[in-house]
Amino acid sequence: MFGLTGAPATAPHDVSTWLEHRKTAIRSVCTVCGVTTNAAGTAIYLRTGHGPICLSASSGFCGEEIAELQSALGEGPAFEAVRQNWPVFVPNLVDRATSQRWPLFAAAAVTAGVEAVFVFPLAVGAEPLGALEIHRDTGEGLTPDEIVTVVHLATVALPLLLDVPQ
């Protein structure tokens, strides 16, 4: 029997080891993304069925905090990116329009030290499965090279989120 990646399926006694390796790989994607984009934090979310998104991994000083804020408040750029299956770039959370778009999230994120958020949906076709999110403590946009890098990292993260032991 083979798993989704074509590798031999994991024996039941190896499932916990496999899950730990997968978690480590997903955290590594967060870390690499943070380093290559000069982020204050990163997060990878996974959508459970057709329900809400949940934090899968994070890095940096604010990755988990920003993810928890969005989950607790039920609003923010990650939720919007997954719902629309479209990237959401917010280079200035202090901006008045952003404050009106996500009134609770924007204020709380700025208080936590985040001024910019960039979210890339992780999808298979038209089905959004999660998101890769970058947080910056300065209000500056991503460069074209950084966007290309994040898109490549998203293609690394997606199979890690999809692959499950058979």
Beta strands, then each sheet from edge to edge (+ up, - down):
strand 1: 41-47
strand 2: 53-60
strand 3: 88-90
strand 4: 116-124
strand 5: 127-136
sheet 1: 2+ 1- 5+ 4- 3+
end
